[in-house]
Amino acid sequence: MTYSYPKRPIKSFQDLEVYQKILGVAVVVAKRLAADRDQRKEKKADSLWGNVAQIARGITDDLLTLPILISSAHSIRFSAPEAATTKLEEAMLLCNTTVVHLEQYRDLGNRTIEAEFFEDQIKTILALRIRILHLAQSWKKFISEGRTYGTNHPTPNR
């Protein structure tokens, strides 16, 4: 038998589980990549090192942008639902590109981080991508049913 407990009310974007988890992933990955970079004894000037450093910057930039997109979308979900949906779609795109960059970094430039770390982060990011999609769908449904902020009941037609 399963029990369905009511979820905590969402009072701000910080209450969104997808925001909390993506922020956590961003912090963990950024710290690990920085530590990996700092542990490199030789920082070669060859083109491979330049590409790997660029990939690491891309990963960090993308991951740190994701919470911003989610918080921005949350802020405009009622006033500009199409723009909010677009921001969530951008977040899903960034999830995909981040996965590609993590795989590239793992295969090309990683020296100290275990492969399981990358696999765990990739699985988490892909799962969060699905949750972002579900969030967008629930916002669309909420708006299409004529609901307004602060109520779970349809707004009466006047």
N, C-alpha and C positions, 0 to 999 in steps of 0.2 A: 504494500500500500504506500503510495506517495502522498506527501502532504505539500500543499502549496501555501507558502507563507507570503504575505504581502511584502513587496519590495519596499525599501526605504524610498520616501519621496525624493525626487530630484529637485533640489533647490538652486543648484548652480552647476556649471559644467564640471566642477570638481567632484560632484557626486556621481558622475557617469563612470561606470566601471571601465568602459573602453578608454576613457581619458586616463584614468588611474593606471591601468595596465600598460598603455603605450608610453606613458611618462616613465614608468618603471623600467621598461625595456630600453628606452632611450638613454636613461642614466647609466644602466648597467653596461650597455654596449659602448657608449662613449668613454666610460672609465676604462674598460678593458682594452679598447683600441689605443687609448692614450698610453696605457701601461705597456702595451706591446711595442708601440713606437719608441717609448723611452728606454726599453730594454735592448733595443738594437744597438749593438756595439759600433757597427760601421753603417754610416748613412751614405750609401753610394749615390753618386750623381748620375748613374746610368738611367736610361729611359724606363726600365722596369720599376726602379725605386720611385721615380716620379709618378708613374701610373698608379702604383700601389698607394702612395701618399694621397693622390687625387681620389682614389676609390674610398680611402678611409675618411677623407673630408666629406665626400658625397654621402656616405653612410651616416655620419654624424649630423650633417646638415639636414638630411631627409628625416631622420628620427626626431630631431629637435623641432622640426617644422610640423610634424604630425599632431602633437598636442595643441599647437596654435590653431591649426585648421579645425580641429574638433571643437575647441572653445569658441572660435569665431562662428562656426556653424550653429552652435547652441545659442549664441547671442542673437542671431538673426532668423531663427527658425520660424517665427511668427510673422515678422514684418516683411521678410523676403524669403519665403520658403524655397523658391527656385535657386536663389543664391546659396542658401544653406545646403541644399542638395548638391550643388556644384562643388562646394567646399568639401563635402563628404566624399564625393567622387574623386576629387583631387587627393584626398587622404588615402583612398583605396589604391590609386595609381602610385602614390609614394610608397605604400606598403609593397607593391609589386617590385618597384625599382630598388627598394631597400633590400629585398630578398636577393635580387640579382647581384647587387653590390656586395652583400655578405658572402655569397657564394664565390664571387671573384676574389675577394680579399682572402677568404679561407684557402682557395686553391693557388693563388699567386703570391701573396705577401705575408701570410701568417707564419710566424716563427715560434711563438710561445703559447698561443691560445689553443686549447684542445678542440678537436673537431666537434665533439659533443656540444660544446658551448654554442657553436654556430648553428647546429641542427636544432637545439632547443629554442634559440632565438627566432630562427626561421619558422618553426612550427607555431610559436606564439604570435608572430607577426601575421602569418596567414590566417590564424584563427581570429585575430583581431580585425583583419580585413573583412571577414564574414560578419563579424559583429557590427562593424561600421555600416555594412550593407543593410543589415537588419534594423539598425538605428534609423537610417534614411527611410526605409520602408515604413517604419512605425510613425515617423514624423509625417510622412505623406498621408498615411491613413488618418492620423489625428486631425490634420488640417482638412482633408476631404470630407470628414464627418461633421465639419462645422464646429469643432470644439474650440474653446478659447482658453487662454492661459488661466490657470488657477482652478480649473474645473475638469472633471472627467465626464461631464454630461454635455450632450449636444446643446448648442445655443439655439433657443427658440427663434423661429422666424417672426419678425415683427412687421 
